[in-house]
Amino acid sequence: MRKSVWLLGVIGALVTLAGAALAAGGAYLAVLGGAWFYLFAGILLCITGYGLLRRRFFAWPVALVLALYSVIWACWEIGDDFWQFLPRVTVFLGIAMLASVCVPWLTRKNVLPAPKKSAFTTAGAFFVALVALIS
C-alpha cells in the first residue's frame, strides 16, 4: 500500500473521530439550550473525515463549507472580537487546508481529473489566512 493512501486513511480516521467527539459535545450543548453550531460542525467534520478515509472527492467541498460555516457563525456570534474569533475558526480553516492538500489522492465519481491547481491555490489561501490570524 502506498504511503499517501495510508496517510490519508490515518488523517481521515482522526478527523472522523474528532468530528464524532465534537458532534457529541455539540448535541449535549444543544440539549442544554446552547449553540447548535458544534453539533452541525461535528457532523460536517465527520463527513469530511469519512470522505478522506474512503478517498472520496466530496470531502473537499464539505471541508470548504465547514470552514465558511465556522467563519460566518463566529462573525455572527462574537462580532469583531479577534480573541474570541481566533479559536472558533482556526481548526476548521486548518482542516479545510488539509483537505485541499489531499485532493490529488481523492477519487471522483466521474472521469474528470481532480482540480489540483484549484485545490493547491485554496490550500495556499487557507495557509496565508491562518498565518495572518496567528501572527
matplotlib code that plots the C-alpha trace (Angstrom):
import matplotlib.pyplot as plt

x = [0.0, 1.3, 2.3, 0.0, -3.1, -2.1, -1.5, -4.8, -6.6, -5.0, -5.9, -9.4, -9.8, -8.5, -10.8, -13.8, -13.1, -12.7, -15.9, -17.7, -16.4, -17.4, -20.9, -21.5, -20.4, -22.5, -25.6, -25.2, -24.7, -27.8, -29.9, -28.7, -30.0, -26.7, -25.5, -26.3, -23.1, -21.0, -23.4, -23.6, -19.8, -19.2, -21.4, -19.7, -16.3, -17.4, -18.4, -15.1, -13.2, -15.2, -14.6, -10.8, -10.8, -12.6, -10.6, -13.7, -13.7, -16.8, -14.6, -13.0, -16.2, -17.6, -14.4, -14.7, -18.4, -17.4, -14.7, -17.1, -19.8, -17.4, -16.3, -19.9, -21.0, -18.1, -18.7, -22.4, -21.9, -19.0, -18.7, -15.2, -13.6, -10.4, -9.5, -12.9, -12.9, -9.5, -10.3, -13.6, -12.2, -8.5, -9.2, -11.8, -9.6, -6.7, -9.0, -10.0, -6.4, -5.5, -8.4, -7.3, -3.8, -5.3, -7.3, -4.8, -5.4, -9.2, -11.3, -14.3, -17.4, -17.0, -13.8, -12.8, -9.4, -9.1, -8.7, -5.2, -4.4, -7.6, -7.0, -3.4, -4.4, -7.2, -4.7, -2.3, -5.1, -6.0, -2.4, -2.0, -5.2, -4.0, -0.6, -2.3, -4.7, -2.0, 0.7]
y = [0.0, 3.4, 5.8, 8.5, 6.2, 5.0, 8.6, 9.7, 6.9, 7.9, 11.6, 10.6, 8.4, 11.2, 13.8, 11.4, 10.8, 14.5, 15.1, 12.5, 14.0, 17.5, 16.3, 14.5, 17.6, 19.8, 17.6, 17.9, 21.7, 21.9, 19.9, 22.4, 25.2, 26.3, 26.9, 24.2, 25.2, 22.5, 19.7, 20.7, 21.4, 17.9, 16.3, 18.1, 17.2, 13.5, 13.6, 15.2, 12.6, 9.8, 11.2, 11.4, 7.9, 6.5, 8.8, 10.4, 13.8, 15.1, 15.5, 18.7, 20.7, 19.6, 20.9, 24.2, 24.5, 23.8, 26.5, 29.0, 28.0, 28.5, 32.0, 33.1, 31.7, 33.2, 36.6, 36.4, 35.2, 37.4, 40.2, 41.7, 40.5, 38.9, 36.9, 35.1, 34.8, 33.0, 29.8, 29.4, 29.3, 28.2, 24.4, 24.4, 26.5, 24.1, 21.1, 22.8, 23.4, 19.8, 18.5, 20.8, 19.4, 15.8, 16.5, 14.8, 11.5, 11.7, 9.9, 11.4, 9.6, 11.0, 10.7, 14.3, 14.8, 16.3, 20.1, 20.1, 23.7, 25.0, 22.8, 23.9, 27.5, 27.1, 25.4, 28.3, 30.8, 29.0, 28.8, 32.6, 33.2, 31.0, 32.7, 36.1, 35.1, 33.6, 36.3]
z = [0.0, -0.9, 1.8, 0.6, 0.8, 4.2, 5.5, 4.0, 5.9, 9.2, 8.6, 7.7, 10.8, 13.1, 11.5, 11.8, 15.5, 16.2, 14.4, 16.4, 19.7, 18.5, 17.4, 20.8, 22.7, 20.4, 20.9, 24.7, 24.4, 22.2, 24.7, 27.4, 25.3, 23.9, 20.3, 17.7, 15.8, 17.4, 16.5, 12.9, 12.7, 14.2, 11.6, 8.8, 10.3, 10.4, 6.8, 5.8, 7.7, 6.3, 2.8, 3.4, 4.9, 1.9, -0.5, -1.9, -3.5, -1.7, 1.4, -0.1, -0.7, 2.7, 4.4, 2.5, 3.6, 7.2, 7.1, 5.6, 8.2, 11.0, 9.9, 9.3, 12.7, 14.6, 13.0, 13.9, 17.4, 18.6, 16.0, 15.7, 18.9, 17.5, 20.5, 20.5, 16.7, 16.6, 18.4, 16.7, 13.2, 13.2, 13.5, 10.7, 8.4, 9.1, 8.3, 5.0, 4.2, 4.9, 2.8, 0.0, 0.1, -0.1, -3.3, -5.7, -3.9, -3.8, -6.4, -8.2, -9.5, -12.9, -15.0, -14.7, -13.1, -9.7, -9.8, -8.4, -9.2, -7.5, -4.5, -4.0, -4.5, -1.9, 0.5, 0.0, 0.7, 3.9, 4.9, 4.4, 6.4, 9.2, 9.4, 9.3, 12.1, 14.3, 13.8]

ax = plt.figure().add_subplot(projection="3d")
ax.plot(x, y, z, "-o")
ax.set_aspect("equal")
plt.show()
